[in-house]
Amino acid sequence: MDDITQALQLLADIDRDHMHAFHDPLNPRHSQAVKCYSELLDYVCIELSRRGSRDYQIGKGAPHPPALIETRPGFRTP
């Protein structure tokens, strides 16, 4: 797993963990967590823009994801 993928995973983990200091302004480590999150987000944005979309499929020319398949019983597409 490369560094960009790990950084994206860490950001997603922080976003999902509502007990993290990043989400709690009363936590004494909140300001440090916000600063670190911001720096990590800046790093990811810079690296993705530098490396381009060919590796991570995020640019304008990236292929569209496959269509979702509805699995609910009795569902009919409009």
Legacy VTK file of the C-alpha trace (Angstrom):
# vtk DataFile Version 3.0
C-alpha trace
ASCII
DATASET POLYDATA
POINTS 78 float
0.000 0.000 0.000
1.499 3.305 -0.982
1.657 6.461 1.105
-1.261 8.209 -0.641
-3.574 5.268 -0.049
-2.547 5.119 3.608
-3.131 8.851 4.018
-6.566 8.607 2.398
-7.415 5.686 4.682
-6.318 7.654 7.746
-8.460 10.642 6.725
-11.445 8.342 6.210
-10.861 6.700 9.605
-10.812 10.109 11.306
-13.985 11.144 9.466
-15.783 8.002 10.671
-14.545 8.209 14.294
-16.755 10.803 15.971
-14.879 10.319 19.266
-11.622 11.538 17.669
-10.157 14.786 19.027
-10.686 16.335 15.579
-14.462 16.269 16.124
-14.461 17.395 19.781
-13.706 21.115 20.305
-13.541 20.546 24.071
-10.745 18.003 23.760
-7.375 19.526 24.750
-5.793 17.992 21.633
-8.465 19.367 19.252
-6.386 22.218 17.805
-3.414 19.914 17.212
-5.695 17.318 15.581
-7.225 19.945 13.282
-3.764 21.184 12.298
-2.496 17.658 11.566
-5.652 16.759 9.616
-5.289 19.920 7.532
-1.615 19.219 6.809
-2.388 15.631 5.832
-5.216 16.776 3.565
-2.916 19.333 1.910
-0.285 16.638 1.367
-2.807 14.297 -0.250
-4.164 17.033 -2.530
-0.680 18.080 -3.632
0.464 14.516 -4.270
-2.671 13.588 -6.207
-2.422 16.685 -8.368
1.291 16.051 -8.925
0.877 12.375 -9.784
-2.227 12.894 -11.884
-5.378 10.914 -12.254
-3.934 8.008 -14.182
-3.093 6.198 -10.937
-6.081 7.169 -8.811
-8.922 7.766 -11.286
-10.041 11.175 -9.997
-9.524 13.503 -12.947
-11.962 14.740 -15.592
-10.822 12.040 -18.003
-11.279 9.209 -15.516
-13.691 6.491 -16.580
-17.111 6.544 -15.000
-17.748 3.932 -12.310
-19.909 0.992 -13.305
-23.650 1.413 -12.952
-25.164 0.362 -9.658
-27.168 -2.826 -9.687
-30.370 -2.740 -7.673
-30.707 -5.848 -5.501
-33.970 -5.152 -3.657
-36.602 -7.796 -4.378
-39.364 -6.519 -6.655
-37.492 -3.375 -7.690
-37.936 -2.335 -11.325
-35.830 0.294 -13.029
-37.818 3.319 -14.225
LINES 1 79
78 0 1 2 3 4 5 6 7 8 9 10 11 12 13 14 15 16 17 18 19 20 21 22 23 24 25 26 27 28 29 30 31 32 33 34 35 36 37 38 39 40 41 42 43 44 45 46 47 48 49 50 51 52 53 54 55 56 57 58 59 60 61 62 63 64 65 66 67 68 69 70 71 72 73 74 75 76 77
